[in-house]
């Protein structure tokens, strides 16, 4: 390995010392005012944006505990009548929060319960009511992820849908919906 000449070492050392000095000077001048000018402007802008932002909204969501309570209440209601069902609870956006597949529930019931819950929250109406609308608008059934069969019930807060409960697997949609309503009722307790 070749040693650096005295001149090279002097130039390199001088450049390094200048860089350190300028960095220190910048840090001292920034701290002399008590605030970082680069950081101060965004904080002020953020406060203005938060105070006057009309581009955002807040929404109410069902907690995992509440969703589980509702699903279990639906499943318990079905089991009391010796029905083997699956239960799904979805959030306002149709995302599944919790599903329970009861002992002996058919394999189709799991997805059907999710789709009924999604349909109920999407239209903020029980799916039995929505199924009746198919006579006036038969292409509603073509909307992805929906299932227009009785068994889905919306969950609302202050009149707005926040979740949907879907039940599938009983021999009739009326029973499925009765069990879904039991889940909704459990949330009011």
C-alpha positions in Angstrom: 0.0 0.0 0.0 1.3 3.4 -1.0 1.6 6.1 1.7 -0.1 9.4 1.0 2.2 12.4 0.6 2.4 15.1 3.1 0.7 17.5 0.7 -2.2 15.0 0.1 -2.6 14.5 3.9 -2.6 18.3 4.5 -5.3 19.0 1.8 -7.5 16.1 2.9 -7.1 17.1 6.6 -8.0 20.8 5.7 -11.1 19.8 3.8 -12.2 17.5 6.6 -11.7 20.3 9.2 -13.6 22.8 7.0 -16.5 20.4 6.7 -16.7 19.8 10.4 -16.4 23.5 11.1 -19.2 24.4 8.7 -21.4 21.6 10.1 -20.8 22.9 13.6 -21.5 26.5 12.6 -24.8 25.4 11.0 -25.8 23.5 14.1 -24.9 26.5 16.3 -26.8 29.0 14.3 -29.8 26.8 14.1 -29.8 26.3 17.9 -29.1 30.0 18.6 -32.7 30.9 17.6 -34.0 27.9 19.6 -35.7 26.2 16.7 -34.8 24.5 13.5 -36.0 26.7 10.6 -36.5 23.6 8.4 -38.7 21.9 11.0 -40.5 25.1 12.1 -42.4 25.7 8.9 -43.9 22.3 8.5 -45.2 22.3 12.1 -46.9 25.6 11.6 -48.4 24.3 8.3 -49.5 21.1 10.0 -51.4 23.0 12.7 -53.2 25.2 10.0 -54.1 22.1 8.1 -55.4 20.3 11.2 -57.5 23.2 12.3 -59.0 23.9 8.9 -59.0 20.5 7.1 -62.3 19.8 5.5 -60.9 16.9 3.5 -61.1 14.3 6.2 -63.8 12.7 8.2 -64.1 10.5 11.3 -66.1 7.3 11.4 -67.3 4.9 14.0 -66.0 1.3 13.9 -67.1 -1.8 15.8 -64.3 -3.2 18.1 -63.1 -6.7 17.8 -64.6 -7.4 21.2 -68.0 -6.1 20.1 -67.8 -8.0 16.8 -67.0 -11.2 18.6 -69.8 -10.7 21.1 -72.3 -10.2 18.2 -71.0 -13.2 16.3 -71.2 -15.4 19.4 -74.7 -14.2 20.2 -75.8 -15.1 16.7 -74.2 -18.5 16.9 -75.7 -19.2 20.3 -79.2 -18.2 19.0 -78.8 -20.7 16.2 -77.5 -23.5 18.5 -80.6 -23.0 20.8 -82.7 -24.0 17.8 -80.3 -26.9 16.8 -79.2 -25.1 13.6 -75.7 -25.4 12.2 -74.6 -22.1 10.8 -71.6 -19.8 10.1 -71.6 -16.2 11.2 -69.6 -13.3 9.8 -69.2 -9.8 11.0 -67.8 -7.2 8.6 -66.8 -3.5 9.2 -68.2 -0.5 7.4 -65.9 -1.1 4.5 -67.0 -4.7 4.1 -63.8 -6.1 5.6 -64.2 -9.2 7.7 -63.7 -8.6 11.4 -64.6 -12.1 12.7 -66.2 -15.3 11.5 -67.4 -18.3 13.5 -68.2 -21.6 11.8 -70.5 -23.6 14.0 -70.0 -27.3 14.5 -71.5 -29.1 11.5 -72.1 -26.0 9.4 -72.0 -26.7 5.7 -68.9 -25.6 3.7 -70.9 -23.1 1.6 -72.1 -21.3 4.8 -68.8 -19.6 5.6 -68.6 -17.5 2.3 -72.4 -17.0 2.2 -72.3 -15.5 5.7 -69.6 -13.0 4.7 -71.4 -12.0 1.5 -74.7 -11.5 3.4 -72.9 -9.3 6.0 -71.2 -7.3 3.2 -74.6 -6.8 1.4 -76.3 -5.7 4.6 -73.7 -3.1 5.5 -73.4 -1.9 1.9 -77.1 -0.9 1.7 -77.8 -0.4 5.4 -80.7 -2.8 5.2 -81.5 -6.4 6.1 -80.8 -8.7 3.2 -84.4 -10.0 3.2 -85.6 -6.5 2.3 -82.9 -6.2 -0.4 -83.8 -9.5 -1.9 -87.2 -8.1 -2.6 -85.7 -5.2 -4.6 -84.3 -7.7 -7.2 -87.7 -7.7 -9.0 -87.3 -4.0 -9.8 -83.5 -4.1 -10.3 -82.4 -7.7 -11.2 -78.8 -6.6 -12.0 -78.2 -5.8 -8.3 -77.2 -9.4 -7.9 -74.3 -8.8 -10.3 -72.5 -6.5 -7.9 -69.3 -8.4 -6.7 -69.3 -9.7 -3.2 -73.0 -9.4 -2.6 -75.6 -12.1 -1.8 -79.3 -11.1 -1.9 -80.6 -13.8 0.4 -82.2 -13.3 3.8 -79.7 -13.7 6.6 -77.8 -10.3 6.8 -78.4 -7.5 9.2 -76.8 -4.1 9.4 -75.4 -2.6 12.6 -75.8 1.1 12.9 -74.6 3.9 15.1 -76.3 7.3 14.9 -78.3 6.1 11.9 -75.2 5.2 9.9 -74.0 1.7 9.1 -70.9 0.6 10.9 -71.0 -3.1 10.4 -72.9 -6.0 9.0 -73.7 -9.4 10.5 -74.3 -12.4 8.2 -75.6 -15.8 9.1 -75.9 -18.8 6.7 -76.6 -22.5 6.9 -80.1 -22.7 8.5 -82.8 -24.3 6.3 -84.4 -20.9 5.6 -83.2 -17.3 5.2 -85.8 -16.2 7.7 -84.0 -18.2 10.4 -80.6 -17.0 9.3 -81.8 -13.4 9.6 -83.4 -14.1 13.0 -80.0 -15.2 14.2 -78.2 -12.2 12.7 -80.7 -9.9 14.4 -79.8 -11.7 17.7 -76.2 -10.6 17.2 -77.3 -7.0 16.5 -79.5 -7.1 19.7 -76.5 -8.3 21.7 -74.7 -5.1 20.9 -77.4 -3.1 22.6 -76.9 -4.8 25.9 
